[in-house]
Amino acid sequence: MPIPLLDLKAQYRQIRQDVEAVLLKTAEEQLFILGPEVQRLEHSIAEYVGSEHAIGVSSGTDALLLSLMALGIGPGDGVILPTFSFFATAGVVSRLHATPVFVDIDPVTYNIDPAAMARAYEKYNGTLNIKAIIPVHLFGQSADMHAIMSFASAHGLHVIEDAAQAIGTAYRDGRRVGSIGTAGCFSFFPSKNLGAFGDGGIITTNDDELAQRMRLMRVHGAERYYYHEMIGGNFRLDALQAAVLNIKLPYLDSWHEGRRRNAARYNELLATLPDVLTPVVVYEDERVEAGIENATGVGEDGALRFAHIYNQYCVRVPDRDAVMKRFAERSIGCAVYYPVPFHAQKCFTGIPSCGDAFPVADDVCRDILALPVYPEMTTEMQDVVVAALA
């Protein structure tokens, strides 16, 4: 049977009636720019993440870009970030004529390595005015926020959480990502665990002044039409996308559960294949000390907490190209996240940190492979995937 990497049609069948009704309602109201659906989503996401504010924007990329703009980051400034992530994490820094400072990743989580982060700061702060760190909560698992926030506090740095793949992920103390740093940036690209019908994103923050500045900057810096207090851009979230997301959000935790269930079964089945390295969930055991019984337990506020939401389920395999060829022959979806680290990208030639060593990221890029893990997968589908991998 053909097994796609992601089956959004299966998800849509669950919610089709409600989605079509809200799209028709939005069309009849003709309120497409910001408005009540966006406000409703902002309130719900702020409550879900545990932040004071949420600002709906046009994409996850623009969430990162607007956060940097609102913090005044520009020419001469440096921003520390992992060399292994989706391009937007680094691209937004260069778009503002600031300089990305690439660092290697942790060999277990593939998130930013705090020790490498500290070394990069010591090496480059001075020639650059390093102002911020962008930790990426890659594939749905939190970065080491205790180490990152402690370092940032000691050196007066902003922390912009790239949580594009991690809405609903909680750190070991129970706080959800996006509520810990200066700002949290989320993507609603259709393939995300909470995906829209096109591009969309949101920024979360606990800083009242920063939130107000972002709200102004997403509409060209205008508090009212044609009166501009600052330079911004057109970063608005479409009401149609917000309407879809408002229908989907109540399902999100159950979809997380489905992905975690499939990931746990993969871990069992793949344990017999010693050459296949499966994802390791960190911080899960420590969560008991934070007052959370287990990774899928309920916190004091009644909300579910997940140590990993598996936006992707990525394994590492020898001879990856041969595996991908076999999958293609059997109509099994898979993907490589990510084949080329930032320090090897042509567009970043000349960035000072590209000359550093990145042994972990280089190794991971050679053999990482994402398997289908979407919640609607059946056990029969998983058996087919594992048999092909074996």
C-alpha positions in Angstrom: 0.0 0.0 0.0 1.3 3.5 -0.7 2.3 5.2 2.6 2.8 9.0 2.5 5.2 10.8 4.7 2.1 12.9 5.9 -1.6 12.4 5.1 -3.4 15.6 5.6 -6.5 14.3 3.8 -6.9 11.8 6.6 -6.8 14.6 9.2 -9.2 16.7 7.1 -11.8 14.0 7.0 -12.1 14.3 10.8 -12.9 18.0 10.8 -14.3 18.6 7.3 -17.8 19.7 8.4 -16.6 22.2 11.0 -13.9 23.6 8.8 -16.2 24.2 5.8 -18.7 25.9 8.0 -16.2 28.3 9.5 -14.7 29.1 6.0 -18.2 29.8 4.7 -19.0 32.0 7.7 -15.7 34.0 7.1 -16.5 34.4 3.4 -20.0 35.7 4.3 -18.7 38.1 6.8 -15.9 39.3 4.4 -13.6 40.1 7.4 -10.3 38.8 6.0 -7.6 41.0 7.5 -7.0 40.3 11.3 -10.4 40.6 13.0 -12.2 38.4 15.5 -10.9 35.0 14.2 -7.3 36.1 14.6 -8.0 37.6 18.0 -9.7 34.4 19.1 -6.7 32.4 17.9 -4.2 34.7 19.7 -6.1 34.4 23.0 -6.2 30.6 22.7 -2.6 30.2 21.7 -1.4 32.4 24.5 -3.4 30.4 27.0 -2.2 27.1 25.5 1.5 28.1 25.5 1.3 29.8 28.8 2.4 33.3 27.7 0.9 36.7 28.3 0.6 37.6 24.6 0.3 36.0 21.2 0.6 38.0 17.9 -0.6 36.3 14.8 1.7 36.8 11.8 2.0 35.7 8.1 4.4 32.8 8.5 6.8 31.1 10.9 9.6 32.9 9.0 8.0 36.2 9.5 7.6 35.4 13.2 11.4 35.1 13.5 12.0 38.2 11.3 9.5 40.4 13.2 11.0 39.3 16.5 14.5 40.3 15.4 13.2 43.6 14.0 11.3 44.4 17.1 14.4 43.8 19.2 16.4 46.2 17.0 18.8 43.6 15.7 20.7 44.8 12.5 24.1 45.5 11.0 27.0 44.8 13.2 25.0 42.5 15.5 25.5 38.8 15.9 22.9 36.1 16.6 24.0 32.7 17.8 22.0 29.7 16.3 22.5 26.0 15.5 23.9 25.2 12.1 21.3 22.4 11.8 17.8 23.7 11.2 15.4 24.9 8.5 16.8 27.7 6.4 14.6 30.4 7.9 16.3 30.3 11.3 19.5 31.7 9.7 18.0 33.4 6.7 16.1 36.0 8.7 19.3 37.1 10.5 21.1 37.8 7.2 18.1 39.6 5.8 18.5 42.2 8.5 22.2 42.5 7.7 23.1 41.0 11.0 25.5 38.1 11.2 24.5 34.5 12.1 27.0 32.8 14.4 26.7 29.1 13.7 27.4 26.5 16.4 27.3 22.7 16.5 24.5 20.6 17.9 24.0 18.1 20.7 24.6 14.5 19.5 21.4 13.2 21.2 18.7 15.8 20.6 20.2 17.6 17.6 19.4 20.9 19.3 21.9 23.6 20.0 24.9 22.5 22.1 25.1 24.9 25.0 28.9 24.3 25.4 29.4 25.2 21.7 27.2 28.2 22.2 29.4 29.5 25.0 32.6 29.0 23.0 31.1 30.8 20.0 30.2 33.8 22.2 33.7 34.0 23.6 35.2 33.8 20.1 33.0 36.2 18.2 31.6 38.7 20.7 33.8 41.8 20.2 34.2 41.6 16.5 30.4 41.3 16.5 27.9 42.7 19.0 26.2 39.5 19.9 22.7 40.4 21.0 20.6 37.2 20.8 20.4 33.4 20.7 17.9 31.5 18.6 17.6 28.0 20.1 15.6 25.6 17.8 13.3 23.1 19.4 14.0 20.7 16.6 11.6 18.0 15.4 9.3 18.7 18.5 11.8 18.3 21.4 12.9 21.2 23.6 16.4 22.6 23.6 18.3 22.8 26.9 16.5 26.0 28.0 18.0 26.0 31.5 21.5 26.3 30.2 20.5 28.7 27.4 18.6 31.0 29.7 21.3 31.0 32.3 23.9 32.0 29.8 21.7 34.6 28.2 20.9 36.2 31.5 24.6 36.3 32.5 25.5 38.1 29.2 22.4 40.2 28.6 21.2 38.4 25.5 17.7 38.0 24.1 16.5 34.5 23.5 14.2 34.0 20.6 12.8 30.4 20.6 12.3 28.9 17.2 9.4 26.7 18.2 8.1 26.2 14.6 8.1 22.4 15.0 7.2 22.3 18.7 3.8 23.8 19.6 2.8 22.0 22.8 6.2 20.7 23.7 7.2 21.3 27.3 10.5 21.7 28.9 11.5 19.6 32.0 10.0 22.2 34.4 6.6 21.9 32.7 6.7 25.2 30.9 5.8 25.0 27.3 8.3 26.2 24.7 7.6 29.7 23.5 6.9 30.9 27.1 10.5 30.7 28.3 12.6 33.1 26.2 12.1 36.7 25.2 9.8 35.6 22.4 8.6 32.3 20.9 8.1 31.8 17.2 5.6 29.2 15.8 4.8 28.1 12.2 1.4 27.0 11.0 2.7 25.7 7.7 0.3 22.9 6.6 2.8 20.0 7.5 3.1 21.2 11.1 1.3 19.4 14.0 -1.0 22.4 14.0 -1.2 23.4 10.3 -3.2 25.9 8.4 -4.4 25.8 4.8 -1.4 27.8 3.8 1.2 30.0 5.5 0.8 31.4 8.9 2.6 31.9 12.2 2.4 33.4 15.7 4.7 35.0 18.2 4.4 34.6 21.9 5.9 36.8 24.6 5.5 37.9 28.2 6.9 41.3 27.5 4.1 43.9 27.3 6.2 46.5 25.5 7.6 44.1 23.0 4.2 42.7 22.2 2.8 46.2 21.5 5.8 47.0 19.2 5.2 43.7 17.3 1.5 44.5 16.8 2.4 47.8 15.4 5.2 46.5 13.2 3.1 43.8 11.6 0.9 46.5 10.1 3.8 48.7 8.7 4.2 50.4 12.1 0.9 52.2 12.0 -1.4 52.6 15.0 -4.0 53.9 12.7 -4.2 54.0 8.9 -1.5 56.2 7.2 0.1 57.3 10.5 3.3 55.3 11.0 5.2 55.4 14.3 8.0 53.0 13.1 9.1 51.0 10.1 7.5 47.6 10.0 6.1 45.3 7.3 3.0 43.4 6.2 3.1 40.5 8.6 -0.6 40.0 9.2 -2.2 36.6 9.7 -5.1 36.0 7.4 -8.5 35.5 9.0 -9.2 32.5 6.9 -6.1 30.7 8.2 -7.0 31.7 11.8 -10.5 30.3 11.3 -9.1 26.9 10.3 -6.6 26.9 13.2 -9.4 27.7 15.7 -11.2 24.5 14.5 -8.0 22.4 14.7 -6.6 23.6 18.0 -8.9 21.6 20.3 -7.7 18.4 18.5 -4.0 19.2 18.9 -3.3 17.3 22.0 -5.0 14.1 20.7 -2.9 14.4 17.5 0.2 14.7 19.7 -0.8 11.6 21.5 -1.2 9.7 18.2 2.2 10.8 17.1 3.8 9.8 20.4 2.0 6.4 20.2 3.4 5.7 16.8 6.8 6.9 17.8 6.8 4.5 20.8 5.8 1.6 18.6 8.6 2.5 16.1 11.0 2.4 19.0 9.9 -1.1 20.0 10.0 -2.4 16.4 13.3 -0.8 15.5 15.1 -2.0 18.7 15.8 -5.2 16.8 17.8 -3.3 14.2 21.1 -2.3 15.8 22.2 -0.1 12.9 19.2 2.2 13.2 19.5 5.0 15.8 16.0 6.0 17.0 15.1 9.4 18.7 16.0 9.8 22.4 13.6 11.8 24.5 15.5 13.9 27.1 14.1 15.4 30.3 11.3 12.9 30.5 12.3 11.4 33.8 13.1 14.8 35.3 9.5 15.9 34.9 8.4 14.1 38.0 10.5 16.6 40.0 8.6 19.4 38.3 5.3 18.1 39.6 4.3 16.4 36.3 3.7 12.7 36.7 4.9 11.7 33.3 5.5 13.1 29.8 1.8 12.7 28.9 0.6 13.6 32.3 -1.4 16.5 33.5 0.1 19.6 35.1 -1.4 21.6 37.9 -3.3 23.8 35.4 -5.0 20.7 34.0 -3.1 20.9 30.7 -1.3 17.9 29.1 2.5 18.2 28.9 4.5 16.5 26.2 8.3 16.1 26.3 8.3 15.4 22.5 5.5 16.0 20.0 7.3 14.3 17.0 6.7 16.9 14.3 9.2 14.5 12.6 10.3 11.0 13.7 13.9 11.0 12.5 16.2 7.9 12.6 19.8 7.7 11.6 20.6 4.9 9.2 23.8 3.7 7.3 23.6 4.0 3.5 20.7 6.3 3.6 20.4 6.8 -0.1 19.9 3.0 -0.6 17.2 3.0 2.1 15.4 5.9 0.3 15.6 4.1 -3.0 14.0 1.0 -1.5 11.3 3.2 0.1 10.5 4.8 -3.2 10.2 1.4 -4.9 7.7 0.5 -2.3 5.8 3.8 -2.3 6.8 4.7 1.2 7.2 8.4 2.0 10.4 9.6 3.8 12.4 12.8 3.8 15.8 14.2 4.8 15.7 17.0 7.5 18.2 18.4 6.7 20.8 17.5 4.0 23.0 20.6 4.2 23.9 22.4 7.4 24.1 26.2 7.3 27.9 26.4 7.4 28.0 24.5 4.1 25.4 26.6 2.3 26.7 28.6 -0.6 24.7 31.7 0.4 26.5 31.9 3.7 30.0 31.8 2.2 32.1 34.4 4.0 30.3 34.2 7.3 33.1 34.0 9.9 31.8 31.0 11.9 31.6 28.9 8.7 35.3 28.1 9.2 34.6 26.4 12.5 34.3 22.7 13.0 30.8 21.1 13.2 31.5 17.4 13.5 28.1 16.4 14.9 26.0 18.3 12.4 28.1 17.0 9.5 27.6 13.4 10.7 23.8 13.9 11.3 23.3 15.4 7.8 24.8 12.3 6.2 22.5 9.7 7.7 19.3 11.3 9.1 15.9 10.2 7.7 12.4 11.0 8.7 9.8 8.2 8.7 6.0 8.7 8.5 4.6 9.2 12.0 1.3 11.1 11.5 -1.4 10.2 14.0 -3.7 8.5 11.5 -1.1 5.8 10.6 -2.2 2.3 11.2 -0.1 -0.4 12.8 -0.2 -2.2 9.5 1.4 0.8 7.8 4.1 0.9 10.4 4.9 -2.8 9.9 5.4 -2.1 6.2 7.7 0.8 6.9 9.8 -1.2 9.4 10.0 -4.2 7.1 11.3 -2.0 4.3 13.9 -0.4 6.6 15.0 -3.9 7.8 
